[in-house]
Amino acid sequence: MHRILVIDDDQGLRELLAEYLGGRGLSVDTAPDGIEGIAQLRSGAFDLVVLDVMMPGIDGFETTRRIRAFSTTPIIMLTARGDEMDRIVGLELGADDYLGKPFNPRELLARIQAVLRRSENPSEPSSTLHAGPVSIDLDRRHAQINDTVLALTTTEFEILRILVANSGRVIPRERLMELARGEAWAAFDRSVDVHISHLRKKLGDDSKRPELIKTVRGVGYTFAVSNR
């Protein structure tokens, strides 16, 4: 049974989600704020976090930042509907998905299941991928550059996996997100750019050396070194 942590200051919503998700095969713990949520995450093994953006004390963005300092547990953020900036900031900080409020609990369940599938079941055959200094162990979902292990979110791992597996080929932006997320991507266009920016930082891409992930303007992205 997958264990989910819901962090939200709305007691009614916490109780609703605990009942709804708990009745559909998930074990649900809840926390009323970011501080308590982080403490629970540090003390227990969770498979996914559902996190509200607007909370008193430390908000969802700061909570995400602190979680990412010690954990790669997938995070689904609950954002104000239509607030694109909330979504962009959440992705920049390491969230794996988002859902606008108000929402249908059934949609949240579907997103939870999709993120869990992505985090547990790599779609490539069991093997290790190599391209330049990057290697990816698909069985363990473990990626590293040279001897440095990369702390990647679920979506970042999937994007890197696809780029490395297709090294030298240009993957269109929309196709990249569709492959990484396992669904047609109909959300705002900048989401994939945010994930790519995160990956570049974690790979150490900067002006001092050629980029590993290159942008093909108006098309998409390519991993710039060959498989080996």
Secondary structure, 3 states (H helix, E strand, C coil): CCEEEEECCCHHHHHHHHHHHHCCCCEEEEECCHHHHHHHHHHCCCCEEEEECCCCCCCHHHHHHHHHCCCCCCEEEEEECCCHHHHHHHHHHCCCEEEEECCCHHHHHHHHHHHHHHHHCCCCCCCEEEECCEEEECCCCEEEECCEECCCCHHHHHHHHHHHHCCCCCEEHHHHHHHHHCCCCCCCCHHHHHHHHHHHHHHCCCCCCCCCEEEECCCEEEECCCEC
